[in-house]
């Protein structure tokens, strides 16, 4: 099964997305749903996707589970739940009992939007992560370079847990890269229990001036650090539309991964996501 392990649905007419207020995001400030994604998956040879949270609201997680229940191609949901909530165990039990609850495979929070770079290390957050892992869920790190030290400490604190790093921690591609990012990525990969999504990279480059060749050094560094068994492809659609079409993004990342070897490409497009999220694949 060929999997897009990172895509979103949203409707700004029905909910607020504070991160979407910037003027340059106007092209994607409209509704995107399953009917929009289905032809793109088919045209680009993908079988399924993982739907990932967009806002800090349980209502969105509940909606995504309903969508997953009704949409066979959505094989997993990385939702949001309040890690600081003392009743998180009960909340996760309730989510799991909803239609589509069996497709809840992970939890995510926009850590890079928190004022505190060590937010992940707060006692209440760490307690919440304990509940997440007790429910056999993965946790997605949505961080930049600033928060990578706390992500490393968190991965070390839960050696038996499964973590997925979104967007390779958003390397500063437009600025030409960062030695600090590269060193911290290597340290995070050394934890051994973290997978890395090769996603969202084109939108970290100059949107109107990028190609696979410019993304390759960042993909290659992630591959060197995480190895062929812990790289995962994700389109980051529809955010990726700011920099290019679904097909262009998919082709560029596939070219980067294929340049590192067909086994790297093949694993990143399916089996690694299946293992990281313990996806239930029928057949």
C-alpha positions in Angstrom: 0.0 0.0 0.0 1.3 3.4 -1.0 0.6 6.0 1.7 0.6 9.7 2.0 1.3 9.9 5.7 0.5 13.6 6.2 -2.5 15.5 4.8 -5.2 17.8 6.1 -8.8 18.7 5.7 -10.3 22.0 6.9 -13.1 24.6 6.3 -12.4 28.2 7.4 -16.1 28.9 7.0 -16.9 26.5 9.9 -14.0 26.9 12.3 -11.1 29.2 13.2 -7.5 28.4 12.2 -5.4 31.2 13.7 -2.3 30.1 11.9 -4.1 30.7 8.6 -4.5 34.4 9.1 -1.3 35.5 7.4 -2.0 37.3 4.0 0.3 35.0 2.1 -1.9 32.0 3.1 -4.9 33.4 1.3 -4.7 30.8 -1.6 -5.4 27.9 0.8 -8.0 29.8 3.0 -10.9 27.7 1.7 -12.5 24.4 2.3 -10.6 21.2 1.4 -12.2 17.8 2.0 -12.1 14.1 0.9 -13.7 14.8 -2.5 -10.8 17.2 -3.3 -8.1 14.7 -2.2 -9.4 11.5 -3.8 -8.6 12.3 -7.4 -5.1 13.5 -6.5 -4.4 10.3 -4.7 -5.6 8.3 -7.7 -3.7 10.4 -10.2 -0.5 10.1 -8.3 -0.6 6.4 -7.5 -1.4 6.6 -3.8 -3.7 4.2 -2.1 -4.4 5.8 1.3 -3.6 8.7 3.6 -3.2 9.8 7.2 -5.3 12.8 8.2 -3.5 15.1 10.6 -4.9 17.8 13.0 -5.0 21.4 12.0 -6.3 23.1 15.2 -6.4 22.6 18.9 -9.9 21.4 19.3 -11.4 18.0 20.3 -14.3 18.8 18.0 -11.9 18.6 15.0 -10.5 15.2 16.2 -14.1 13.9 16.5 -14.9 15.2 13.0 -11.8 13.6 11.5 -12.7 10.3 13.0 -16.2 10.5 11.4 -14.5 11.3 8.1 -12.1 8.4 8.5 -15.1 6.1 9.3 -16.8 7.2 6.1 -13.7 7.3 3.9 -11.8 4.0 3.4 -8.7 5.8 1.9 -8.2 7.6 5.3 -6.5 4.8 7.2 -5.3 6.8 10.2 -6.0 10.0 12.1 -3.4 12.0 14.1 -5.7 14.1 16.2 -5.5 16.7 18.9 -6.1 16.2 22.6 -5.2 18.4 25.5 -2.0 16.9 27.0 -2.4 19.1 30.1 -5.9 17.7 30.8 -5.9 15.5 33.9 -8.8 13.6 32.4 -6.9 12.7 29.2 -7.2 9.0 29.8 -11.0 9.2 29.7 -10.9 11.5 26.7 -8.9 9.1 24.7 -11.1 6.2 25.7 -14.1 8.2 24.5 -12.5 9.1 21.2 -11.6 5.5 20.6 -15.2 4.5 21.2 -16.6 6.8 18.5 -17.3 5.7 14.9 -13.9 5.7 13.3 -12.2 5.6 16.7 -10.2 2.6 15.7 -8.4 4.8 13.2 -7.0 7.1 15.8 -3.3 6.4 15.6 -1.6 9.5 17.1 -1.8 12.8 18.8 -0.3 16.1 17.8 0.0 19.7 19.2 1.5 22.8 17.6 4.4 22.9 19.9 6.3 25.4 17.7 3.6 28.0 18.4 4.0 27.8 22.2 6.0 30.7 23.8 8.0 28.3 25.9 10.6 26.3 23.9 10.5 23.7 26.7 6.7 23.3 26.7 7.1 19.6 26.0 9.1 19.2 29.2 6.3 20.6 31.5 5.2 18.1 34.1 1.6 18.2 33.0 2.6 17.7 29.4 4.8 14.8 30.2 2.0 13.3 32.2 -0.3 13.7 29.2 2.2 11.9 27.0 2.2 9.0 29.4 -1.5 8.7 28.8 -1.1 8.9 25.0 1.4 6.0 25.1 -0.7 4.0 27.5 -3.3 4.0 24.7 -0.7 2.7 22.2 -0.8 5.9 20.2 2.2 7.7 18.6 3.0 11.3 19.2 3.8 13.7 16.4 6.5 16.3 17.1 5.5 19.6 15.4 8.6 21.6 16.2 11.3 23.8 14.6 15.0 23.9 15.5 14.2 26.0 18.7 12.1 23.1 20.2 14.3 20.2 19.1 16.3 20.0 22.4 13.0 19.5 24.3 11.9 16.9 21.7 15.2 15.0 22.2 14.7 15.0 25.9 11.1 13.8 25.5 12.1 11.0 23.2 14.8 10.0 25.7 12.3 10.1 28.6 9.9 7.6 26.8 12.3 5.1 25.2 9.5 2.6 24.5 7.1 5.1 22.9 6.7 5.9 19.2 7.4 9.5 18.0 7.0 10.9 14.5 8.9 14.2 13.6 6.7 16.2 11.2 8.3 18.0 8.3 11.8 17.1 9.4 11.5 19.9 12.0 11.0 22.5 9.2 14.6 23.1 8.2 15.4 26.7 7.1 15.8 25.8 3.4 15.1 29.3 2.1 18.0 30.5 4.2 20.3 27.8 2.9 20.2 25.5 5.9 21.5 25.5 9.5 24.2 23.6 11.2 22.2 23.7 14.4 19.2 22.1 12.7 21.5 19.4 11.2 23.2 18.6 14.5 19.9 18.4 16.5 18.3 16.2 13.9 21.2 13.8 14.3 20.8 13.8 18.0 17.0 13.2 17.8 17.5 10.3 15.3 20.0 8.8 17.8 17.1 8.2 20.2 16.0 5.3 18.0 12.3 5.6 18.7 11.6 8.6 16.3 10.5 8.4 12.7 11.0 11.4 10.4 8.4 12.7 7.9 9.8 14.0 4.6 7.0 16.5 4.3 6.4 20.2 4.2 9.9 20.9 2.7 8.9 22.8 -0.4 7.1 25.4 1.8 10.2 25.9 3.8 12.0 26.8 0.6 11.3 29.9 -1.5 7.8 29.1 -2.8 8.5 30.3 -6.3 12.0 29.1 -6.7 12.7 25.5 -5.6 13.2 22.1 -7.1 14.1 18.6 -6.0 17.8 19.4 -6.2 17.5 22.1 -3.6 15.5 19.8 -1.3 17.9 16.9 -1.7 20.5 17.9 0.9 17.9 18.1 3.6 16.3 14.8 2.6 19.7 13.2 2.4 20.7 14.4 5.8 17.5 13.1 7.3 18.1 9.8 5.5 21.7 9.6 6.8 20.4 10.2 10.4 17.2 8.2 10.5 18.1 5.4 8.0 15.8 3.8 5.5 13.5 2.3 8.1 12.5 5.6 9.7 11.8 7.9 6.8 8.1 8.6 5.9 6.6 10.4 2.9 3.9 13.0 3.4 2.5 15.6 1.0 1.4 18.1 3.6 -1.5 18.8 1.2 -3.1 21.3 1.0 -0.5 23.5 2.7 1.9 22.3 0.0 -0.2 24.1 -2.7 1.5 27.3 -1.6 4.6 26.0 -3.3 3.3 23.6 -6.0 0.7 21.1 -7.0 0.2 17.8 -5.3 1.8 16.1 -8.2 4.9 18.3 -8.3 5.5 17.9 -4.5 5.1 14.1 -4.7 7.4 13.8 -7.7 10.1 16.0 -6.2 10.2 14.1 -2.9 10.1 10.8 -4.7 13.0 11.9 -6.9 14.9 12.8 -3.7 14.2 9.5 -2.1 14.9 7.5 -5.2 18.2 9.2 -5.5 19.1 7.7 -2.2 18.1 4.2 -3.4 14.9 2.4 -4.4 14.6 0.7 -1.0 14.6 4.1 0.7 11.9 5.3 -1.6 9.7 2.2 -1.3 9.9 2.1 2.5 9.2 5.8 2.9 6.0 5.4 0.8 4.3 2.8 2.9 5.9 0.3 5.3 7.5 2.8 7.6 4.3 4.7 8.2 2.5 1.4 8.8 5.1 0.6 11.5 5.3 4.0 13.1 1.5 4.3 13.5 0.7 0.6 13.7 -1.8 1.0 11.0 -4.4 -1.7 10.5 -4.1 -2.6 6.8 -6.9 -4.8 5.5 -6.0 -7.7 3.2 
